[in-house]
Amino acid sequence: MADQLLMQYVGFTSGALVREYSFIVRDESGQPREYTVTIANEAFLSHQVRYQDGPSICSRRLRRELDANATDPPTTQFCITDLELADYRNTRPKTVSYLRKQVQD
């Protein structure tokens, strides 16, 4: 059923401790539901994650929550864990690193 959802990233806000990514999800009825997913600022500062990867990481987490909870999670706010950041780093394409190596050689 979650494949019948429209998930739209609508932006982020930066706070003192976290960067908050906002999403609107619409099901087949078209009714919007708002969700937020946060990543600790420390994750960016310590280079665990790149700023440009934030929306993708948060989108993946929200999609998992929607899939696991029959498209209606019990909460509308989620936090990205260090384990999720490590998983993302290990599964994202390595093309940028490969291209840098090519240029250096």
JOVEN-V9753 format. One record per residue. N is the residue number from 1. RES is the residue in one letter. PHI is phi in degrees with one decimal (999 if undefined). OMEGA is omega in whole degrees, 0 to 359 (NA if undefined). D_LAST is the distance of its C-alpha to the last C-alpha in Angstrom with 2 decimals. Layout:
<<N	RES	PHI	OMEGA	D_LAST> <N	RES	PHI	OMEGA	D_LAST>>
//
This chain:
<<1	M	999	182	48.23> <2	A	-63.4	179	45.23> <3	D	-74.3	177	43.58> <4	Q	-94.7	180	46.41> <5	L	-96.7	171	45.30> <6	L	-109.1	180	43.69> <7	M	-109.6	184	41.47> <8	Q	-120.1	173	40.53> <9	Y	-78.7	184	38.32> <10	V	-115.6	175	40.24> <11	G	134.7	181	38.33> <12	F	-139.2	171	37.96> <13	T	-131.3	178	39.66> <14	S	-103.3	176	38.41> <15	G	-111.4	181	40.88> <16	A	-66.6	184	41.06> <17	L	-113.4	184	39.91> <18	V	-138.9	168	38.43> <19	R	-106.0	186	36.88> <20	E	-108.2	181	39.19> <21	Y	-101.0	184	38.14> <22	S	-108.7	180	41.04> <23	F	-135.9	170	41.66> <24	I	-117.9	180	44.63> <25	V	-118.2	177	45.44> <26	R	-120.6	175	48.02> <27	D	-93.6	184	49.61> <28	E	-62.7	177	51.56> <29	S	-78.0	179	54.42> <30	G	86.9	180	52.19> <31	Q	-73.1	181	53.13> <32	P	-80.7	172	50.35> <33	R	-129.2	182	49.46> <34	E	-99.6	178	47.28> <35	Y	-132.6	173	44.80> <36	T	-129.6	177	42.60> <37	V	-131.7	184	39.69> <38	T	-113.0	172	38.48> <39	I	-127.6	179	35.41> <40	A	-61.9	178	35.94> <41	N	-56.9	180	34.39> <42	E	-59.3	179	33.25> <43	A	-63.4	178	30.85> <44	F	-75.5	183	29.01> <45	L	-66.0	180	29.30> <46	S	-91.5	177	27.99> <47	H	63.0	172	24.97> <48	Q	-73.5	183	26.42> <49	V	-148.1	176	26.23> <50	R	-91.6	180	24.84> <51	Y	-55.1	183	27.59> <52	Q	-69.8	178	26.50> <53	D	-90.4	183	26.91> <54	G	-53.4	181	30.48> <55	P	-60.1	181	32.34> <56	S	-67.0	179	30.68> <57	I	-60.6	182	31.37> <58	C	-67.8	178	34.92> <59	S	-62.8	179	35.51> <60	R	-61.8	180	34.62> <61	R	-63.8	180	37.00> <62	L	-62.2	178	39.77> <63	R	-60.5	178	39.45> <64	R	-62.2	179	39.82> <65	E	-64.2	180	42.89> <66	L	-65.6	179	44.42> <67	D	-65.2	184	43.90> <68	A	-74.6	186	45.34> <69	N	-118.9	178	48.33> <70	A	48.8	177	49.59> <71	T	65.0	180	48.15> <72	D	-138.1	181	50.33> <73	P	-59.2	181	48.77> <74	P	-69.8	179	51.31> <75	T	-134.7	179	49.43> <76	T	-112.9	181	47.51> <77	Q	-127.9	181	45.20> <78	F	-134.6	177	42.33> <79	C	-119.6	177	39.88> <80	I	-80.9	181	36.36> <81	T	-93.5	176	36.08> <82	D	-61.4	179	33.30> <83	L	-64.0	178	33.33> <84	E	-66.2	177	32.78> <85	L	-64.6	179	29.83> <86	A	-64.1	178	28.24> <87	D	-61.9	179	29.05> <88	Y	-62.6	179	27.47> <89	R	-60.5	182	24.18> <90	N	-78.0	183	24.20> <91	T	-108.2	182	25.13> <92	R	-76.0	181	23.26> <93	P	-59.5	182	20.36> <94	K	-98.2	186	16.91> <95	T	-62.7	181	15.35> <96	V	-64.9	178	14.44> <97	S	-62.3	180	12.51> <98	Y	-62.7	180	10.78> <99	L	-65.5	177	9.99> <100	R	-60.9	180	8.74> <101	K	-63.2	179	6.24> <102	Q	-60.7	182	5.32> <103	V	-67.0	181	5.56> <104	Q	-71.6	182	3.82> <105	D	-75.5	NA	0.00>>
//
